[in-house]
Amino acid sequence: QGKVMTEVQPMKMAAAEALYETEEPAAFSIFTIGTPDGTSEKFSVTIPNLLSFLATGELDGRVEGINPLREQYIETYGQDPGATYYTAGDYTPYIPLTYWSFRFMMGLGFAGMAGGLAVLWATRRGRAPTGGRWTWVAVGLPLMPLFANSFGWIFTEIGRQPWVVFGLMTTEQGVSPGTTTGEVLTSLVVLTALYGVLAAVELKLMLTYIAKGADPYVEPQLRDDDNDPDRPLAFAY
């Protein structure tokens, strides 16, 4: 996915790392403290060559920076027609939000995988994990993919600004002149209310079945209904 993104939206990959100048190879920063405008690094914890690998599939790959890409876009498409709340102008997305949403997406994803491996290890050979910390793991694991997915969409939409269709249509050009503020507000309120109801239903179902607990496990060789075509499936999509 990183290689595809670098090929079709190179500015998004550069913004994901706040990489202002082209590097070959390029390191990936796990944590960075910079100046308020985001253009200068003060402190950073980096993994050498990782950004090159994510962007090109090669450890010594070349990753274009924000500044040369911005100059290239201005030369190709002309001056950016106007900055918005989400952009810094000149075809550059809002770097701090792009940078941190990318890291929250990846961080929560890797944390979820680490938690899953920990549970797998704790339950191997028929063991049952005990202790209060496993309660927090059980509560956190279902939420990590949800929030990782949400931060991923934030990164996707903010990182592509100011484009609706890269190289063809900007966000400003994509605004429908026939849509009123009231229509936009109505759509937002209705969708928010609908998803709020669905979230309440989902939460209620989760709490109900969590309180009920899992069905008692029966060894497969002890079942007497293996030939019953109507018996519940052990696993199904």
C-alpha positions as CSV (number, residue, x, y, z in Angstrom):
1,Q,0.0,0.0,0.0
2,G,2.9,2.4,0.7
3,K,4.4,1.7,-2.7
4,V,1.0,2.4,-4.4
5,M,0.5,5.6,-2.4
6,T,4.0,6.8,-3.2
7,E,3.3,6.2,-6.9
8,V,-0.1,7.9,-7.2
9,Q,0.1,10.4,-4.3
10,P,3.8,11.1,-3.4
11,M,2.9,14.2,-1.5
12,K,0.8,12.2,0.9
13,M,3.8,9.9,1.7
14,A,6.1,12.9,2.2
15,A,3.5,14.5,4.5
16,A,3.1,11.3,6.5
17,E,6.7,11.6,7.5
18,A,6.9,15.5,7.4
19,L,9.7,14.9,5.0
20,Y,10.4,18.4,3.6
21,E,13.5,17.5,1.5
22,T,14.1,14.5,-0.7
23,E,16.1,11.7,1.0
24,E,17.8,8.6,-0.3
25,P,17.6,6.5,1.8
26,A,14.9,7.9,4.1
27,A,14.4,7.1,7.8
28,F,11.0,6.8,9.5
29,S,10.4,8.8,12.7
30,I,8.4,7.1,15.5
31,F,8.2,10.3,17.5
32,T,9.2,13.8,16.6
33,I,9.2,17.2,18.3
34,G,9.5,20.1,15.9
35,T,8.8,23.8,15.6
36,P,5.2,25.1,15.7
37,D,5.1,25.5,12.0
38,G,6.3,21.9,11.5
39,T,9.1,22.8,9.2
40,S,12.1,22.2,11.5
41,E,12.9,19.1,13.6
42,K,14.1,19.5,17.2
43,F,14.1,15.9,18.5
44,S,13.2,12.7,16.8
45,V,13.4,8.9,17.3
46,T,13.9,7.3,13.9
47,I,14.3,3.9,12.3
48,P,16.9,4.1,9.5
49,N,15.8,3.2,5.9
50,L,12.2,2.3,7.0
51,L,10.5,5.0,5.1
52,S,12.4,4.0,2.0
53,F,11.2,0.5,2.4
54,L,7.6,1.5,3.0
55,A,7.6,3.9,0.0
56,T,9.6,1.9,-2.5
57,G,10.0,-1.6,-1.2
58,E,13.8,-1.0,-1.2
59,L,15.9,-0.1,1.9
60,D,17.8,2.5,-0.1
61,G,14.9,3.9,-2.1
62,R,14.5,7.6,-2.9
63,V,11.6,9.4,-1.3
64,E,10.6,12.8,-2.6
65,G,10.2,15.6,-0.1
66,I,7.4,18.1,0.4
67,N,9.3,21.2,-1.0
68,P,10.4,19.7,-4.3
69,L,7.0,18.2,-4.9
70,R,5.3,21.5,-4.1
71,E,7.5,23.2,-6.7
72,Q,6.8,20.5,-9.2
73,Y,3.0,20.8,-8.7
74,I,3.1,24.6,-9.0
75,E,5.0,24.2,-12.3
76,T,2.7,21.5,-13.6
77,Y,-0.8,22.7,-12.4
78,G,-0.2,26.4,-11.7
79,Q,-0.6,28.2,-8.4
80,D,-2.8,26.5,-5.8
81,P,-6.2,28.2,-6.2
82,G,-6.4,28.7,-2.4
83,A,-5.6,27.2,0.9
84,T,-8.3,25.8,3.2
85,Y,-8.4,24.9,6.9
86,Y,-6.9,21.6,6.1
87,T,-4.1,22.8,3.8
88,A,-1.1,25.0,4.0
89,G,-1.5,26.2,0.4
90,D,0.7,25.3,-2.6
91,Y,-0.6,21.7,-2.8
92,T,0.5,20.8,0.7
93,P,-1.8,19.1,3.2
94,Y,-2.0,20.0,6.8
95,I,1.2,18.4,8.0
96,P,0.8,18.0,11.8
97,L,-2.6,16.2,11.4
98,T,-1.3,14.0,8.5
99,Y,1.8,13.1,10.4
100,W,0.2,12.1,13.7
101,S,-2.9,10.4,12.2
102,F,-0.5,8.1,10.3
103,R,1.3,7.2,13.5
104,F,-1.8,6.6,15.5
105,M,-3.1,4.4,12.7
106,M,0.1,2.3,12.6
107,G,0.7,2.4,16.3
108,L,-2.7,1.2,17.3
109,G,-2.5,-1.5,14.6
110,F,0.8,-2.9,15.8
111,A,-0.4,-2.6,19.5
112,G,-3.5,-4.7,18.5
113,M,-1.3,-7.3,16.9
114,A,1.0,-7.4,19.9
115,G,-2.0,-7.8,22.3
116,G,-3.3,-10.6,20.1
117,L,0.0,-12.4,20.3
118,A,0.1,-11.9,24.0
119,V,-3.3,-13.5,24.4
120,L,-2.3,-16.4,22.1
121,W,0.8,-17.0,24.2
122,A,-1.2,-16.8,27.5
123,T,-3.7,-19.4,26.3
124,R,-1.4,-21.9,24.7
125,R,-1.6,-25.5,26.0
126,G,-5.0,-24.9,27.4
127,R,-4.0,-22.2,29.9
128,A,-6.4,-19.5,30.9
129,P,-5.0,-16.0,31.5
130,T,-5.8,-14.5,34.9
131,G,-5.3,-11.1,36.5
132,G,-6.7,-7.7,36.2
133,R,-4.3,-6.7,33.3
134,W,-6.0,-9.2,31.0
135,T,-9.3,-7.4,31.5
136,W,-7.8,-4.3,30.1
137,V,-6.3,-6.2,27.2
138,A,-9.7,-7.8,26.5
139,V,-11.4,-4.4,26.6
140,G,-8.7,-2.7,24.5
141,L,-8.2,-5.2,21.7
142,P,-11.6,-4.7,20.0
143,L,-11.2,-0.9,20.2
144,M,-7.7,-0.7,18.7
145,P,-8.7,-1.7,15.2
146,L,-11.7,0.6,15.3
147,F,-9.6,3.6,16.3
148,A,-6.8,2.6,13.9
149,N,-9.3,2.5,11.1
150,S,-10.6,5.9,12.0
151,F,-7.2,7.5,12.2
152,G,-6.4,5.8,8.9
153,W,-9.4,7.5,7.2
154,I,-8.4,10.8,8.7
155,F,-4.9,10.4,7.3
156,T,-6.3,9.3,3.9
157,E,-8.6,12.3,3.5
158,I,-6.4,15.0,5.0
159,G,-3.2,13.7,3.3
160,R,-4.7,14.0,-0.2
161,Q,-5.7,17.7,0.2
162,P,-6.1,19.9,-1.7
163,W,-7.2,17.2,-4.3
164,V,-10.5,15.5,-4.8
165,V,-9.0,13.7,-7.8
166,F,-5.2,14.0,-7.7
167,G,-3.9,16.1,-10.6
168,L,-7.4,16.7,-12.0
169,M,-9.7,18.3,-9.5
170,T,-9.1,20.3,-6.3
171,T,-11.3,20.3,-3.3
172,E,-12.4,23.9,-4.1
173,Q,-13.4,22.8,-7.6
174,G,-15.3,19.8,-6.2
175,V,-17.7,21.9,-4.1
176,S,-21.2,21.8,-5.6
177,P,-22.6,25.3,-6.2
178,G,-26.1,24.0,-6.0
179,T,-25.8,22.6,-2.4
180,T,-26.9,24.8,0.4
181,T,-25.6,25.1,3.9
182,G,-28.9,23.8,5.3
183,E,-28.7,20.7,3.1
184,V,-25.2,20.0,4.3
185,L,-26.2,20.5,7.9
186,T,-29.3,18.3,7.5
187,S,-27.2,15.5,6.0
188,L,-24.7,15.8,8.8
189,V,-27.3,15.7,11.6
190,V,-29.2,12.8,10.1
191,L,-26.1,10.7,9.5
192,T,-24.7,11.5,12.9
193,A,-28.1,10.5,14.6
194,L,-28.3,7.3,12.5
195,Y,-24.8,6.2,13.4
196,G,-25.4,7.2,17.0
197,V,-28.4,4.8,17.1
198,L,-26.4,2.0,15.5
199,A,-23.6,2.6,18.0
200,A,-26.0,2.3,20.9
201,V,-27.5,-0.9,19.4
202,E,-24.0,-2.4,18.9
203,L,-22.9,-1.5,22.4
204,K,-26.1,-3.0,23.9
205,L,-25.5,-6.2,22.0
206,M,-21.9,-6.4,23.0
207,L,-22.7,-5.9,26.7
208,T,-25.5,-8.4,26.6
209,Y,-23.4,-11.2,25.1
210,I,-20.4,-10.3,27.2
211,A,-22.6,-10.6,30.4
212,K,-24.0,-13.9,29.1
213,G,-20.6,-15.4,28.6
214,A,-19.4,-18.0,26.1
215,D,-21.2,-21.3,25.7
216,P,-19.5,-24.2,27.5
217,Y,-16.9,-25.9,25.4
218,V,-17.6,-29.5,24.4
219,E,-14.8,-31.7,23.1
220,P,-15.6,-32.6,19.4
221,Q,-15.2,-36.4,20.0
222,L,-17.9,-36.2,22.7
223,R,-20.6,-34.7,20.5
224,D,-23.4,-37.0,19.5
225,D,-24.9,-34.8,16.8
226,D,-22.0,-34.6,14.3
227,N,-24.3,-36.0,11.6
228,D,-27.1,-33.5,12.2
229,P,-27.1,-31.0,9.3
230,D,-28.9,-28.4,11.4
231,R,-26.3,-28.3,14.2
232,P,-24.6,-24.9,14.8
233,L,-21.4,-24.5,12.8
234,A,-18.2,-24.4,14.7
235,F,-16.9,-21.7,12.3
236,A,-18.6,-19.7,9.6
237,Y,-18.4,-16.4,7.8
